[in-house]
Amino acid sequence: MQAHASAIDPGELRRAFGSFVTGVTIVTALDAGGRPVGLTANSFASVSLEPPLVLWSQSLTAPSHPVFRGAERFAINILADDQAGLSDRFARGGTDKFSGVTVREGLGGVPLIDGAAALLECIRVATYPGGDHAIFLGRVERFERHGRAPLVFAAGAYHAIGAPGAARSPALHPVS
């Protein structure tokens, strides 16, 4: 057990953060040339119902950061529990992440990933500094909820919690 100390060990802090269960999303947008970009993010939160606001954050050093910094619109694709492979794909840099992924166009042409548990189509209203990250605040303009069980992440691994509204045990179940 690590208590508060004057020097924080980043590895230990990461493990402490891992004690908090988060959902898993893929945030998508279009670059200036109209090409789709996307990345896996678990730094997502709802902010307000009136107006409908959400936030997510991205590392300032992420290769796609200039795209998201300049994008007027983005979509939050809340992944379903059978989409861990997509999460892994979009967590990596490099090649065309959308190759073979079924998407459709949302507002402003922003890609929406088929099979997601929910989709939130947003317009960016503000960007805030957050240490080594940028915090994006978006107003939800349109959304869909599909009633699928969400993919969750805790302690460095994916888990499933069962379908929304279904009787389920309080334990998380690992997803392979």
C-alpha positions as CSV (number, residue, x, y, z in Angstrom):
1,M,0.0,0.0,0.0
2,Q,1.4,3.3,-1.0
3,A,0.4,6.4,0.9
4,H,0.7,10.0,-0.1
5,A,4.3,11.0,-0.5
6,S,6.1,14.1,-1.8
7,A,7.3,12.2,-4.9
8,I,4.6,10.3,-6.7
9,D,5.6,7.1,-8.5
10,P,3.8,7.2,-11.9
11,G,3.5,3.4,-12.1
12,E,1.9,3.2,-8.6
13,L,-0.4,6.1,-9.5
14,R,-1.4,4.3,-12.7
15,R,-2.3,1.2,-10.6
16,A,-4.3,3.3,-8.2
17,F,-6.2,4.8,-11.1
18,G,-6.8,1.3,-12.4
19,S,-8.9,0.7,-9.2
20,F,-11.6,2.8,-10.8
21,V,-13.7,0.9,-13.3
22,T,-14.2,2.9,-16.5
23,G,-16.2,2.3,-19.7
24,V,-14.2,2.0,-23.0
25,T,-14.9,4.3,-25.9
26,I,-13.5,5.0,-29.3
27,V,-13.6,8.7,-30.1
28,T,-13.8,9.5,-33.8
29,A,-13.5,12.6,-36.0
30,L,-12.5,13.7,-39.5
31,D,-9.2,15.3,-40.3
32,A,-8.9,18.4,-42.5
33,G,-8.9,16.2,-45.6
34,G,-12.1,14.4,-44.6
35,R,-10.3,11.1,-43.6
36,P,-11.5,9.3,-40.4
37,V,-9.4,9.3,-37.3
38,G,-10.1,7.5,-34.0
39,L,-8.6,6.5,-30.8
40,T,-9.5,4.4,-27.7
41,A,-10.2,6.5,-24.7
42,N,-11.5,5.6,-21.2
43,S,-11.1,9.2,-20.1
44,F,-14.8,9.9,-20.8
45,A,-17.5,11.3,-18.5
46,S,-20.9,12.8,-18.7
47,V,-21.0,16.3,-17.4
48,S,-24.5,17.7,-17.7
49,L,-28.0,16.8,-18.9
50,E,-29.1,20.4,-19.5
51,P,-27.4,21.3,-21.7
52,P,-26.2,17.7,-22.7
53,L,-22.4,17.8,-22.2
54,V,-19.7,15.2,-22.1
55,L,-15.9,15.4,-21.8
56,W,-12.9,13.3,-22.7
57,S,-9.2,13.8,-22.6
58,Q,-6.3,13.1,-24.9
59,S,-2.5,13.2,-24.5
60,L,-0.9,16.2,-26.0
61,T,1.7,13.9,-27.6
62,A,-0.8,11.6,-29.3
63,P,-0.2,11.6,-33.1
64,S,-3.9,12.4,-33.7
65,H,-4.0,15.3,-31.2
66,P,-3.7,18.0,-33.9
67,V,-6.7,16.5,-35.6
68,F,-8.9,16.4,-32.5
69,R,-7.7,19.9,-31.5
70,G,-8.9,21.2,-34.8
71,A,-12.1,19.1,-35.2
72,E,-15.4,20.8,-34.8
73,R,-17.2,17.5,-34.3
74,F,-16.4,14.2,-32.7
75,A,-18.3,11.0,-31.8
76,I,-18.1,9.0,-28.6
77,N,-18.6,5.3,-29.5
78,I,-19.2,3.5,-26.2
79,L,-18.0,0.0,-26.9
80,A,-20.0,-3.2,-26.3
81,D,-18.5,-6.1,-24.3
82,D,-17.6,-8.0,-27.5
83,Q,-15.6,-5.1,-28.9
84,A,-12.3,-5.5,-27.0
85,G,-10.5,-6.2,-30.3
86,L,-11.6,-2.8,-31.6
87,S,-10.5,-1.1,-28.5
88,D,-7.0,-2.7,-28.9
89,R,-6.9,-1.7,-32.6
90,F,-7.7,1.9,-32.0
91,A,-5.4,2.1,-29.0
92,R,-2.4,1.5,-31.3
93,G,-0.9,4.1,-33.7
94,G,-0.1,3.6,-37.3
95,T,-2.0,1.9,-40.0
96,D,-5.6,2.5,-41.1
97,K,-7.5,1.7,-38.0
98,F,-10.8,1.7,-39.9
99,S,-9.9,-1.0,-42.4
100,G,-12.5,-3.7,-42.2
101,V,-14.5,-1.9,-39.5
102,T,-18.1,-1.3,-40.3
103,V,-19.0,2.4,-39.8
104,R,-21.6,4.8,-41.0
105,E,-21.6,8.5,-41.3
106,G,-22.9,10.6,-38.5
107,L,-23.4,14.3,-38.3
108,G,-20.8,16.2,-40.3
109,G,-19.6,12.8,-41.7
110,V,-18.0,11.7,-38.4
111,P,-17.7,7.9,-38.4
112,L,-20.0,5.9,-36.1
113,I,-18.9,2.4,-35.3
114,D,-21.5,-0.3,-35.8
115,G,-22.2,-2.6,-32.9
116,A,-21.4,-0.1,-30.2
117,A,-23.5,-0.1,-27.0
118,A,-24.2,3.6,-27.5
119,L,-23.2,6.5,-29.8
120,L,-22.9,10.2,-28.9
121,E,-22.5,12.7,-31.7
122,C,-21.0,15.9,-30.4
123,I,-20.0,19.4,-31.4
124,R,-16.9,20.6,-29.5
125,V,-17.7,23.6,-27.3
126,A,-14.4,24.0,-25.5
127,T,-10.9,22.6,-25.0
128,Y,-9.1,23.0,-21.7
129,P,-5.5,22.4,-20.6
130,G,-5.1,19.4,-18.3
131,G,-1.5,18.8,-17.5
132,D,-0.1,16.6,-20.2
133,H,-3.6,16.2,-21.7
134,A,-6.2,18.3,-23.4
135,I,-9.8,18.1,-22.1
136,F,-12.4,18.3,-24.8
137,L,-16.0,19.4,-23.8
138,G,-18.7,18.5,-26.3
139,R,-22.4,19.1,-26.5
140,V,-24.4,16.0,-27.5
141,E,-26.4,16.8,-30.6
142,R,-27.7,13.3,-31.2
143,F,-27.4,9.9,-29.6
144,E,-28.3,6.2,-29.9
145,R,-28.5,3.6,-27.2
146,H,-28.6,-0.1,-28.3
147,G,-29.1,-2.0,-25.1
148,R,-25.9,-3.9,-25.4
149,A,-23.7,-4.7,-22.5
150,P,-20.8,-2.3,-22.2
151,L,-17.1,-3.1,-22.3
152,V,-15.4,-2.0,-19.1
153,F,-11.7,-1.6,-18.0
154,A,-10.2,-2.0,-14.6
155,A,-6.8,-3.1,-13.2
156,G,-5.3,-3.3,-16.7
157,A,-7.9,-5.6,-18.2
158,Y,-11.2,-5.7,-20.0
159,H,-14.3,-7.0,-18.2
160,A,-18.0,-7.5,-18.9
161,I,-20.8,-6.7,-16.5
162,G,-23.8,-8.1,-18.3
163,A,-26.6,-6.5,-20.4
164,P,-28.2,-3.3,-19.1
165,G,-31.2,-4.1,-17.0
166,A,-30.4,-7.8,-16.8
167,A,-30.0,-9.6,-13.5
168,R,-26.2,-9.8,-12.9
169,S,-23.8,-10.6,-10.2
170,P,-21.9,-7.7,-8.7
171,A,-18.5,-9.2,-9.9
172,L,-16.8,-8.1,-13.1
173,H,-16.1,-10.9,-15.5
174,P,-12.9,-10.9,-17.5
175,V,-13.2,-10.6,-21.3
176,S,-10.6,-12.4,-23.4
